[in-house]
Amino acid sequence: MKSKFLNVSQNDRGAITNLQITNDSSNMNWVIDPEYLKSLNYDDFDKLFGEFNITINGQKYRSIDEKPDVVINDTDSSITYHIAQLALTQHFELVDHSLRWNFSINNIGTDKVTIDNLGLWVSLAYVMFRDKNVHRNANQSAAVFPSISRNYTKLAAVRRDNTKPNMGLYQLSGSVLSVGTYNEYTNRFFENVSPSLDGMLFHEIILAGGYDSDKRPHKDWIYPQNKVSVEPGKSLSWTFALQPFEDENDFYDVAMSYGHPRISFEPLIQESQKQIFEIHLADHQKIRQIVIKYNNGRKLVEEDITNSLDGEKLIYSPNGYGEHEIIVTFNDGTSDMGVFNVMSSVRQLLRNRADYVSKHSYSGKNGKVPYSFGPVSNQGESLGKMTFIIQECLLDDQVSDPAKKIQQVEESAVKYVRPKWFIDGDFIHPRKLYGEFYRVMDFEYIGHLFYMLSKVPAKYLKLHSPKEYLAWAAKVFDMRVNPDLHDNQRGKEEAQMLGLYFLYIEDLLRDVKAAGLDQEYSEISKSWAAVTNRVAKTSSTLAAAMTEHFFDNAGFGPAAGALALTGKTDAAKTYGELLKANIGFSNDFRSQSPDRWWEALSYMIHSLWGGVTAASAQMTGESLQDVELVEAGYRATNAVLYMYDSNASTTDRVLKPGEAASTYSIAGPNLNRPDLSRNRFGQSIFASDGGIFSRLFPDGYTGEDDWDMGEELVAYLNGFGQTTYIYSDSEGQYHAINGSMTKLSNDRNELKSFAPYTHKYVNLSSNEKLFTSSRRVILDPKTGQFHE
């Protein structure tokens, strides 16, 4: 099929194998290509765009196993299946700028039919190509961000290099329950191959059910799992449109042209804050009712707040904690929704975390692994919770017993960390904890830990002085970034890779220089300059986006942040575009996470790298005065904080105050592991899947879900934990990020900070900064200046 705007190819079964935008100079195929599947020996042809799964009266069917009647013309096509007593028809038609897609079910029998499960594959080009040509992964692949509602579901497929055009899928009729994913991948971690990981996600729109009865999430009250029935002679129908869009705003403009409303709100509200909804209606829409739903711990509560609507704005004061759903119902019976989170306070969440880690994670002298903070791992990421404790104690004077907490960390750093990672504690002789090699990236976590100890007031330290810990940090960090200190090729190469150390290196260099550690300062600053110069020089190749994975936000996130910090503006902008495409926009705060799949085998939140990616966007955005990046970083941050939220009511994994879990599977269902759908967990839970997981987690599922957490909270504490941003739009109106704005008069706006430890206000439009601990300041909207 072909029009002026789109070219569509279908196979002999009618499944779409190629979807191209006519004026797209890159000729990107916006659906997963069966030829690429063949080249990798992946047998997933049952998941091509337009195939489906259906369970009828308890009997499972796959469209791939049936022979349809197919009619394909120049601008439209019809594919009809006869399964049991149902006629199932797909009709594709090119209309204007779009591809319209109708799926209908007719009961041609004499008995009522119950459809237990029904899922349509919408396999957009979410692919990590097995290709060291990083530009292919950036330009020919898309991140896919879902916004799910009963009548106004939409998917944004965003090209990973953030170039235009992109592809949107918009629901036009029928009822949608959810969007699930299936992951196909290859992981060669143990083959000493780098990059070692590639794969793809197939997306499935759920129209009925979604889960087998023994694999469904039990507490997810937001996304239904209903069966549907069809009486004899009756039918069901769903319609979607695929249409290109330019950017986030255009995505919503296209949606509105199809009759979708737009509901905007803060992703996270803390106690005593008010949620402000803005509801923009499409033509001819009228609101019948607005309802808020939340779980108060005993039951599902429903509040009718229709009467609070004032024009397009509605102000709501939450009465409970955890996930809140707003449902807007219109006069025609359709409804749209949004999901936001409510916490008592982020500050309390951080205190609870510090208390929990101190009480439950530290083993002490007589522990199974003496002086360690559990869960124990050879990877440096496991030390993040120690660094967090120090940072939290330094920022919050209300933390209980800071001396005890800091001394636990000090004892662990001296008696567990140093001898474990270094032979006889000698910082220039790393221990080969990974058999034949050591992992240079581990040193950035160790260096950070020692550096944080150097920031602690001497009165809290019992074993060494702050200056000694600074010297340790300098030596360890020199090992991290100086290739000349390694006698093996792997070590030399890894030393030149960027990592999350960009979050603290400038502070470390300043303190090392001030302490007179001249040799270490010279070597570290030289290595830092060398790596950032190299990354900047090769930015056009996007080389830093490839790590042990073929395309990785753990590569391009730190690259953007490091380049912005060192004033390499053009190169920072290049990697900043990858960050923008990586962070989701959605009607559910959890789906605004940075795009990643390999720890959950589905679209997910990953606490560590989600948090570091959010910090990268925040730091890069502030440096470049790029509002879009700062807003993206803020969205992602609030998704990551969900991994610590003990008030969450929709996850089967319930956290006690202070507990945490590293991973959350956003997709529902997660078709690789349906039991993990919309649930929190640690990656060792995959040990039961065998294969590579049994080698990665030889002890099986330990029940410890937080081993690699902590550094992302330190990044938060030094970013949105202290900073609130404002900017003016094209009409001169000011908006707040990580804060709220209230007009007091024509020349006075009150700005309230959401940051738990307020330290700075930044005007992204003028680059003016105000350093203060005041939670409220005044903004003059005429001059853009702050006043206390």
C-alpha positions in Angstrom: 0.0 0.0 0.0 1.2 3.5 -0.8 0.1 7.1 -0.3 1.8 10.5 -0.6 2.8 10.2 3.1 3.3 6.5 3.9 4.6 3.3 2.3 3.4 0.0 3.8 4.5 -3.5 2.9 2.7 -6.7 4.1 3.6 -10.3 3.9 1.3 -13.0 2.4 -0.5 -13.2 5.8 -1.2 -9.5 5.8 1.2 -8.7 8.7 3.0 -5.4 8.2 6.7 -5.9 7.6 7.7 -2.4 6.5 6.2 1.0 7.4 8.1 4.0 6.0 7.4 7.8 6.1 7.7 9.1 2.5 9.7 12.2 3.3 12.0 10.5 5.9 15.4 10.8 4.4 16.7 8.0 6.6 14.2 5.5 5.2 13.5 4.1 8.6 11.3 1.0 8.9 9.0 1.8 11.8 8.1 -1.9 12.5 10.2 -4.9 13.3 11.6 -6.4 10.2 11.2 -10.2 9.7 14.4 -10.2 7.6 16.4 -8.9 10.6 14.8 -11.6 12.8 15.9 -14.2 10.3 19.5 -12.9 10.3 19.7 -13.5 14.1 17.8 -16.8 14.0 15.0 -15.4 16.1 11.7 -17.3 15.7 9.3 -14.4 16.4 7.3 -14.2 13.3 4.1 -14.8 15.4 4.7 -11.2 16.8 4.9 -9.2 13.6 2.7 -6.1 13.4 -0.9 -7.3 13.0 -0.6 -10.8 14.3 -2.5 -11.6 17.5 -3.2 -14.0 20.4 -6.7 -14.9 21.5 -8.2 -17.2 24.1 -11.8 -18.2 23.4 -13.8 -20.1 26.0 -10.5 -21.2 27.6 -8.9 -22.4 24.3 -5.7 -20.5 23.2 -5.2 -19.6 19.6 -2.4 -17.8 17.7 -3.1 -16.1 14.4 0.2 -17.4 13.1 -1.3 -20.9 13.2 -4.3 -20.0 11.2 -4.7 -19.3 7.5 -6.4 -16.0 6.8 -8.2 -14.7 3.7 -6.1 -11.7 2.5 -7.0 -9.0 0.1 -4.4 -6.2 -0.5 -5.1 -3.2 -2.7 -3.1 0.0 -3.4 -4.4 1.9 -0.4 -6.2 -0.6 1.8 -6.1 -4.3 2.8 -8.3 -6.7 4.6 -7.3 -9.9 6.5 -10.0 -12.2 7.9 -9.6 -15.2 10.2 -12.2 -17.8 11.1 -11.5 -19.1 14.6 -14.0 -21.2 16.6 -17.3 -19.4 15.8 -15.7 -16.0 15.3 -14.8 -14.0 12.2 -11.9 -11.7 13.1 -11.1 -9.0 10.5 -8.3 -6.5 10.2 -8.7 -3.7 7.8 -5.8 -1.3 7.0 -6.3 1.8 5.0 -4.1 4.8 4.1 -6.0 8.0 5.0 -4.4 11.4 4.6 -1.2 11.4 6.8 -2.2 8.2 8.6 -2.5 4.4 8.4 -5.9 3.5 9.9 -6.2 0.1 11.5 -9.5 -1.5 12.4 -9.8 -4.8 14.2 -13.3 -6.4 14.5 -14.8 -9.5 15.9 -18.1 -11.0 14.7 -19.8 -13.8 16.5 -21.3 -15.8 13.5 -22.3 -18.7 15.7 -25.4 -19.4 17.9 -23.7 -19.4 21.3 -22.3 -16.6 23.4 -18.5 -16.5 23.3 -16.2 -15.4 26.1 -12.8 -14.0 25.2 -10.5 -14.6 28.1 -7.4 -12.9 26.5 -6.9 -10.9 23.4 -3.7 -9.1 22.4 -2.7 -7.4 19.1 0.9 -7.2 18.2 2.0 -3.6 17.4 5.6 -4.4 16.9 7.1 -1.0 16.4 10.9 -0.8 15.7 12.1 -1.1 19.3 15.4 -2.7 18.5 18.9 -2.7 19.9 20.7 -3.8 16.7 23.6 -6.2 16.9 25.8 -3.6 15.2 28.8 -1.5 16.2 27.5 1.2 13.9 26.0 3.1 16.7 24.2 5.5 14.3 22.0 2.6 13.2 20.9 2.0 16.8 20.4 5.8 17.2 18.6 6.5 14.0 16.8 3.4 12.9 15.5 2.3 16.3 12.8 3.9 18.6 12.1 4.0 22.3 8.3 3.4 22.8 6.5 5.2 25.6 2.9 4.1 26.4 0.0 6.3 27.6 -2.8 3.9 28.4 -6.4 4.6 29.0 -9.7 2.9 28.2 -10.5 5.1 25.2 -7.5 7.3 24.5 -4.4 5.0 24.5 -1.5 6.2 22.6 2.1 5.1 21.9 5.0 7.5 21.2 7.8 5.8 19.2 10.7 8.2 19.5 13.8 7.8 17.3 16.7 7.3 19.6 18.8 10.2 18.2 15.7 12.5 18.6 15.7 13.4 15.0 12.4 13.9 13.2 9.9 12.5 12.2 8.7 10.0 14.8 5.8 7.7 14.8 2.6 7.7 17.0 -0.1 5.2 17.5 -3.5 6.6 18.5 -6.7 4.8 19.7 -9.8 6.0 17.9 -12.5 3.5 19.1 -13.0 0.5 21.3 -11.7 -0.2 24.8 -8.1 -0.9 25.7 -6.9 -2.5 28.9 -3.1 -2.3 28.8 0.1 -2.6 26.7 2.4 -5.5 27.3 5.9 -6.4 25.9 7.9 -9.5 24.9 11.7 -9.4 24.9 13.9 -11.3 22.6 17.6 -10.9 23.3 21.1 -12.4 23.2 23.5 -11.9 26.2 27.1 -13.0 25.7 28.4 -11.6 29.0 30.4 -14.7 29.9 32.0 -15.0 26.5 34.4 -12.1 27.1 32.7 -10.2 24.2 32.0 -6.5 24.2 29.4 -5.4 23.3 27.7 -8.5 24.7 24.0 -7.6 24.7 21.4 -6.9 22.1 17.7 -7.5 21.7 14.3 -6.0 21.0 10.8 -5.5 22.5 7.6 -6.5 20.8 4.6 -4.5 22.0 1.2 -6.0 22.4 -2.0 -4.0 22.9 -4.2 -5.8 25.4 -8.0 -5.8 24.5 -9.1 -8.5 26.9 -7.5 -10.3 29.9 -3.8 -10.2 29.5 -2.7 -12.9 32.0 -3.2 -16.5 32.8 -4.8 -16.8 36.2 -1.7 -17.9 38.0 0.6 -15.2 36.6 -1.4 -12.0 37.0 -0.5 -9.1 39.3 -2.8 -9.2 42.2 -2.7 -5.7 43.5 -2.8 -3.6 40.3 -6.1 -1.8 40.7 -5.3 0.7 38.0 -5.1 -1.4 34.9 -8.1 -3.9 34.5 -7.8 -7.5 33.3 -11.4 -8.0 32.1 -12.7 -10.7 29.9 -15.1 -9.7 27.2 -18.1 -11.5 25.8 -19.8 -11.5 22.3 -23.4 -12.5 21.9 -24.5 -14.4 18.8 -24.8 -12.0 15.9 -23.0 -9.2 17.7 -19.6 -7.7 17.1 -16.8 -5.8 18.8 -14.5 -3.3 17.1 -11.3 -1.3 17.7 -9.7 1.4 15.6 -6.2 2.9 15.7 -4.3 5.4 13.6 -0.5 5.4 13.0 0.7 8.9 12.1 4.1 10.7 12.2 4.8 13.4 14.7 7.6 15.9 15.2 8.2 16.2 19.0 6.4 15.8 22.3 4.1 18.8 21.8 3.2 17.7 18.3 2.5 14.2 19.6 -0.2 15.6 21.8 -1.4 18.0 19.1 -1.9 15.0 16.7 -3.7 13.2 19.5 -6.0 16.1 20.0 -6.8 16.2 16.3 -8.1 12.7 16.7 -10.3 13.7 19.6 -7.9 13.0 22.5 -8.0 15.3 25.5 -4.8 16.3 27.3 -4.5 16.0 31.0 -1.3 17.6 32.6 -0.2 17.2 36.2 2.8 16.9 38.5 4.2 13.4 38.6 4.8 13.6 42.4 3.0 15.4 45.2 4.3 15.6 48.7 2.2 16.2 51.9 0.7 19.7 52.1 1.3 20.3 48.4 -1.6 20.6 46.0 -2.0 18.8 42.7 -2.8 21.1 39.8 -4.5 19.5 36.8 -4.8 21.2 33.5 -7.4 19.5 31.2 -7.5 20.6 27.6 -10.4 19.2 25.6 -10.6 18.3 22.0 -13.4 19.7 19.8 -16.9 18.9 21.0 -15.8 17.3 24.2 -17.7 18.0 27.4 -16.8 16.6 30.9 -19.4 14.6 32.7 -17.3 13.6 35.8 -13.8 13.7 37.3 -12.9 11.1 39.9 -9.8 10.4 41.9 -9.0 6.9 43.0 -6.4 5.7 45.5 -6.0 2.9 48.0 -5.9 4.0 51.7 -4.4 0.7 52.9 -7.8 -0.9 53.6 -9.9 -0.2 50.6 -10.1 1.6 47.3 -11.3 5.2 47.8 -13.1 7.2 45.1 -13.5 10.9 45.3 -15.7 12.9 42.9 -13.9 16.2 42.3 -15.9 17.4 39.3 -17.1 20.5 41.1 -13.5 21.7 41.7 -12.9 22.2 37.9 -12.4 25.9 37.1 -12.2 26.3 33.4 -9.3 24.1 32.3 -7.7 24.0 35.8 -8.5 21.9 38.8 -6.7 22.0 42.2 -6.8 18.9 44.3 -5.5 18.3 47.9 -4.7 14.6 48.3 -6.1 12.7 51.2 -4.0 9.6 51.0 -0.6 8.3 49.9 0.7 6.1 47.1 -0.5 5.9 43.5 -3.5 8.1 42.6 -5.6 7.8 39.4 -7.5 10.6 37.9 -10.4 9.5 35.6 -12.1 12.0 33.4 -15.4 10.8 31.9 -17.0 12.7 29.0 -20.6 13.1 27.9 -20.2 10.4 25.1 -19.2 7.8 27.8 -15.5 7.7 26.9 -12.9 8.3 29.5 -9.2 9.3 29.9 -6.9 8.9 32.9 -3.6 9.8 34.5 -1.5 8.3 37.3 0.5 10.3 39.8 2.2 9.6 43.1 1.7 11.1 46.6 4.4 10.8 49.3 4.4 12.1 52.9 7.7 13.8 52.1 10.8 12.9 50.1 12.9 14.0 53.1 11.2 11.4 55.3 11.7 8.8 52.6 15.5 9.5 52.7 15.6 9.4 56.5 13.8 6.1 56.5 16.3 4.7 53.9 19.3 5.8 56.0 17.8 4.2 59.1 16.9 1.0 57.4 20.3 0.5 55.8 22.1 1.2 59.1 19.8 -1.2 61.0 19.3 -4.1 58.5 22.2 -4.0 56.0 25.3 -3.6 58.1 26.8 -7.0 59.2 29.3 -5.6 61.8 32.2 -7.6 63.1 30.4 -10.9 63.5 28.5 -11.0 60.2 28.7 -13.7 57.6 30.9 -11.2 55.6 32.3 -9.1 58.4 31.9 -5.3 58.2 30.0 -5.5 54.9 26.7 -3.8 53.9 24.5 -6.5 52.4 23.6 -7.8 50.0 27.3 -8.5 49.2 28.6 -8.3 45.6 31.9 -8.1 43.9 30.6 -5.2 41.8 31.2 -1.6 43.0 27.6 -0.7 42.5 26.8 -2.6 45.8 28.6 0.2 47.7 26.2 2.9 46.7 24.1 2.6 49.9 27.2 3.5 52.0 27.9 6.7 50.0 24.2 7.6 50.3 24.3 7.3 54.1 27.1 9.8 54.3 25.6 12.3 51.8 22.2 12.1 53.7 23.9 12.7 57.1 25.8 15.7 55.7 22.7 17.3 54.3 20.0 16.5 56.9 20.6 17.6 60.5 17.5 15.6 61.5 19.0 12.2 60.7 18.9 10.0 63.8 22.3 9.1 65.3 24.5 10.3 62.4 27.7 9.4 64.3 26.7 5.7 64.5 25.7 5.6 60.8 28.9 7.3 59.6 31.1 5.1 61.8 29.5 2.0 60.4 30.3 3.2 56.9 33.9 4.1 57.9 34.4 0.7 59.5 33.1 -1.0 56.4 35.2 1.1 54.1 38.4 0.4 56.0 37.9 -3.2 57.1 35.8 -4.6 54.2 36.1 -2.5 51.1 39.8 -1.7 51.0 41.2 -5.3 51.6 38.5 -6.9 49.4 39.3 -4.9 46.3 43.0 -4.3 46.8 45.7 -6.8 47.7 47.0 -6.1 51.2 45.0 -2.8 50.9 47.5 -1.5 48.4 45.6 0.8 46.0 47.9 0.2 43.1 47.4 -3.6 43.3 43.8 -4.4 42.5 42.5 -7.8 43.4 41.2 -9.9 40.5 37.7 -10.5 41.8 36.4 -11.7 38.5 38.7 -14.6 38.0 41.3 -13.4 35.4 40.5 -9.7 35.7 39.4 -6.9 37.8 36.8 -4.4 36.9 38.1 -0.8 36.6 34.5 0.7 36.9 34.4 -0.6 40.5 37.0 2.0 41.5 34.7 4.9 40.8 32.3 3.7 43.5 35.2 3.0 45.9 36.7 6.4 45.2 33.4 8.1 45.7 33.0 6.3 49.1 36.4 7.4 50.3 35.8 11.0 49.0 32.6 11.2 50.9 34.4 10.1 54.1 36.8 13.0 53.5 33.8 15.4 53.6 32.7 14.2 57.1 33.5 16.3 60.1 36.5 14.8 61.9 34.5 14.4 65.2 32.5 11.6 63.6 35.5 9.6 62.3 37.3 7.0 64.5 39.8 5.3 62.2 41.4 7.9 60.0 41.3 11.7 59.3 39.4 13.4 56.5 42.7 14.3 54.8 43.7 10.6 54.8 40.5 9.6 53.2 40.9 12.3 50.6 44.4 10.8 49.8 42.8 7.4 49.5 40.1 8.7 47.2 42.7 10.4 45.0 44.8 7.2 44.7 41.8 5.0 43.9 40.4 7.5 41.5 43.7 7.7 39.7 43.5 4.0 39.2 40.0 4.5 37.8 41.0 7.0 35.1 44.7 6.6 34.5 45.5 4.0 31.9 49.2 4.1 32.6 48.6 2.5 36.1 47.3 -0.8 34.5 49.6 -3.5 33.2 46.9 -5.2 31.1 45.0 -4.1 28.0 41.5 -4.6 29.5 42.4 -2.3 32.4 43.9 0.3 30.1 40.8 0.4 28.0 38.3 0.5 30.8 40.2 3.3 32.6 39.5 5.5 29.6 35.7 4.8 29.7 33.4 7.4 31.2 31.3 6.4 34.2 29.1 7.9 36.8 32.2 9.5 38.3 31.3 12.6 36.3 28.8 13.3 39.1 31.6 14.2 41.6 34.9 14.5 39.8 34.9 18.3 39.7 34.4 18.5 43.4 37.1 15.8 44.0 39.6 17.7 41.8 39.0 20.9 43.7 39.6 19.3 47.0 42.6 17.3 45.9 44.3 20.4 44.6 43.5 22.4 47.7 45.0 19.6 49.9 48.3 19.8 48.0 48.1 16.3 46.5 49.9 17.6 43.5 50.8 14.4 41.8 47.4 12.9 42.1 45.8 16.2 40.9 48.1 16.3 37.9 47.4 12.7 36.8 43.6 12.8 37.5 43.1 16.1 35.8 45.2 15.0 32.8 43.2 11.7 32.5 39.9 13.6 32.9 40.8 16.0 30.2 42.0 13.2 27.9 38.7 11.3 28.2 36.4 14.3 27.7 38.5 15.6 24.8 38.3 12.2 23.2 34.6 11.8 23.7 34.0 15.3 22.4 36.2 14.7 19.4 34.3 11.5 18.5 30.9 12.9 19.4 29.7 12.8 15.8 30.2 9.0 15.8 28.2 8.6 19.1 30.9 6.2 20.2 30.3 6.8 23.9 26.7 5.5 23.5 28.1 1.9 23.2 29.3 0.2 26.4 29.2 -3.5 27.0 25.8 -3.1 25.3 25.3 -1.9 21.8 23.4 1.2 22.8 23.3 2.3 26.5 22.2 5.2 28.6 25.0 4.3 30.9 27.2 5.5 28.0 25.5 8.5 26.6 24.2 9.8 29.9 27.6 10.3 31.5 28.9 11.5 28.2 26.4 14.3 28.0 27.0 15.2 31.7 30.8 15.1 31.4 30.9 17.2 28.2 28.5 19.8 29.7 30.6 20.1 32.8 33.8 20.7 30.8 32.2 23.3 28.6 32.2 21.2 25.4 28.8 22.5 24.5 28.4 21.2 20.9 29.3 17.7 21.9 27.1 17.9 25.0 24.2 18.9 22.8 24.8 15.9 20.6 24.6 13.4 23.4 21.8 15.5 25.1 19.5 14.6 22.2 19.9 10.9 23.0 18.9 11.7 26.6 15.8 13.5 25.4 14.7 10.5 23.3 15.6 8.1 26.2 13.3 9.6 28.8 9.6 8.9 28.5 6.5 11.1 28.5 3.3 9.5 29.5 0.1 9.8 31.5 1.5 7.4 34.1 4.5 8.8 36.2 6.1 5.3 36.2 6.2 5.2 32.4 8.3 8.4 32.4 11.4 6.4 33.3 14.5 6.3 31.2 14.2 3.6 28.5 15.9 0.4 29.4 14.9 -3.3 29.3 17.7 -5.7 30.2 17.3 -5.9 33.9 13.5 -6.7 33.7 13.2 -8.1 30.1 10.5 -5.4 29.6 10.2 -1.6 29.6 11.2 -0.8 33.2 12.5 1.5 35.9 16.0 0.7 37.0 16.9 2.6 40.1 20.7 3.1 39.6 20.9 3.9 35.9 17.5 5.5 35.8 18.7 7.9 38.5 22.0 8.5 36.9 20.4 9.1 33.6 18.0 11.6 35.3 20.9 13.3 36.9 22.7 13.5 33.5 19.7 15.2 32.0 19.4 17.6 34.9 23.1 18.6 34.9 23.3 18.8 31.1 20.1 20.8 30.9 21.2 23.3 33.5 24.6 23.8 31.8 23.0 24.2 28.4 20.0 26.1 29.7 17.9 23.4 28.0 14.4 23.3 29.5 13.5 20.1 27.8 16.4 18.2 29.3 15.7 19.5 32.8 12.1 18.6 32.6 13.0 15.1 31.3 15.4 14.6 34.2 12.7 15.7 36.7 10.1 13.2 35.2 12.6 10.4 35.4 13.6 11.3 39.0 10.1 10.9 40.2 9.8 7.5 38.5 13.0 6.3 40.3 11.8 7.5 43.7 9.0 4.9 43.3 11.6 2.2 43.9 11.8 3.4 47.6 8.1 4.1 48.1 6.6 2.1 51.0 3.2 3.5 50.4 2.8 2.0 46.9 -0.4 0.0 46.7 -0.4 -1.5 43.2 2.7 -3.7 43.4 2.7 -7.2 44.8 6.1 -6.5 46.3 5.3 -4.3 49.3 8.2 -2.3 50.9 8.6 -1.6 54.5 9.7 2.0 55.3 13.3 2.3 54.3 13.3 -0.9 52.1 14.0 -0.6 48.4 13.9 -2.7 45.2 16.2 -2.0 42.2 13.8 -2.8 39.4 10.2 -2.3 38.3 8.6 -3.8 35.3 6.4 -1.1 33.8 4.9 -3.3 31.1 1.7 -5.2 31.9 2.0 -8.0 31.0 5.7 -8.6 31.0 5.3 -11.6 28.7 8.7 -13.1 29.5 7.9 -13.1 33.2 4.1 -12.3 33.7 4.5 -12.7 37.5 6.8 -9.7 37.5 4.4 -7.4 35.6 4.0 -4.0 37.3 6.0 -5.3 40.2 9.3 -4.4 42.0 12.1 -6.9 42.4 15.8 -7.5 42.4 17.4 -9.1 39.3 18.4 -12.3 41.1 14.7 -13.3 40.8 15.6 -14.4 37.2 17.8 -17.2 38.6 14.9 -19.6 38.1 14.9 -18.9 34.4 18.2 -20.8 34.0 20.7 -20.1 31.2 22.8 -17.1 31.8 20.8 -16.1 34.8 21.8 -19.2 36.7 25.4 -18.2 36.2 24.8 -14.6 37.1 22.9 -15.5 40.2 24.3 -18.9 41.3 22.7 -18.6 44.8 19.2 -18.3 43.3 16.8 -15.6 44.3 18.1 -14.2 47.5 15.1 -12.0 48.4 17.5 -9.1 48.6 16.3 -6.6 46.0 18.5 -3.6 46.5 22.2 -4.5 46.1 23.0 -1.9 43.4 21.1 1.0 44.9 22.3 4.2 46.5 24.4 6.2 44.0 21.2 7.4 42.3 20.0 8.9 45.6 23.3 10.7 46.0 22.9 12.1 42.5 19.3 13.2 43.4 20.5 14.8 46.6 23.1 16.9 44.7 20.6 17.8 41.9 16.8 18.0 42.3 17.3 17.4 46.1 18.6 20.9 46.3 17.6 22.8 43.2 14.4 24.3 41.7 14.2 25.6 38.2 12.1 28.2 36.4 11.8 29.2 32.8 9.6 31.5 30.6 7.7 30.1 27.7 7.2 31.8 24.3 4.5 34.0 25.7 6.6 35.2 28.6 4.8 33.1 31.2 7.0 31.5 33.9 6.8 27.9 34.9 8.5 25.9 37.7 10.3 22.6 37.6 10.6 20.9 41.0 8.5 23.6 42.5 5.2 25.5 42.2 4.5 29.1 41.1 1.7 31.3 42.4 0.9 34.8 41.1 0.7 37.3 43.9 0.5 40.5 41.8 1.8 41.7 38.4 5.3 42.0 39.6 5.4 39.3 42.3 5.2 35.5 41.9 5.7 33.2 44.9 8.0 30.2 44.0 7.8 27.2 46.4 10.6 24.6 46.1 9.8 20.9 46.2 13.5 20.1 47.0 14.0 18.5 50.4 17.2 20.4 51.1 16.7 23.6 49.2 20.0 25.3 48.2 19.6 26.9 44.8 17.1 28.4 42.4 18.0 28.6 38.7 16.3 30.7 35.9 17.0 28.6 32.8 15.9 31.5 30.6 18.4 34.0 32.0 20.9 31.7 33.8 20.4 33.7 36.9 20.9 31.8 40.1 19.9 32.4 43.7 21.7 30.4 46.5 19.5 30.2 49.6 18.0 27.6 51.9 14.6 29.4 51.8 11.8 27.1 50.7 9.9 30.1 49.3 11.2 33.0 47.3 9.7 35.8 45.2 10.2 36.0 41.4 9.7 39.3 39.6 8.1 38.1 36.3 9.0 41.3 34.5 12.8 41.0 35.2 13.1 37.3 35.9 15.0 38.1 39.1 14.7 36.2 42.4 14.2 37.9 45.8 14.2 36.3 49.2 
